[in-house]
Amino acid sequence: MVASSALTVPYERLKPEHSFLQSIQDQAHYEKVAAQLSQLLKQPFLSSPLWNTGSVSSWASGDLVSVNGSPDEWPEVATPCTMSDTELVCSVLAAIRHALARGNLYMQAEMWDQSTRLVFVTRVASRKKITAPFRFVQVSPHDFRRFLNNWFTFLGELELPPGIIAENPKVLPPGR
């Protein structure tokens, strides 16, 4: 629940390109902040401030030929390719944001029903072409929590007026 609002609201209100007019024009009100987000979105995800740990860790992504059956039956998810070091922040954030907004989040569990992987699925469409019917981003719950805390840190360092976001952006306690 935290991820849904924490990613969607700032991302949607500040992202640089909109195909429709929004009632709240934060890009215009906070031009410097929108430019900082725009700069972040153009960086490779794995070396960006949102992940920059020196390793890919559990991050994986790819295209899905079909979403028939359960996620456990999708071959691309069963044997995922590790995330490319050229994949951009905008691609990862958009996939996670769209999956959260549409309820396309799946948890995979192994022994004792403990979640081992989060799988975010989104339909792939761009103004230019459709690259594949669906795309996924996969990550462990621990690494997703680390990513969210890095996102909160990024938001906390933006030059916003006082009171827009909390003073201490690290709100997620460490997991197991």
Secondary structure by P-SEA (a helix, b strand, c coil): ccccccccccccccccccccccccccccccaaaaaaaaaaaaccccccccccccccccbbbbbbccccccccccccccccccccccccaaaaaaaaaaaaaaccbbbbbcccccccbbbbbbbbbccccccccccbbbbcaaaaaaaaaaaaaaaaaccccccccccccccccccc
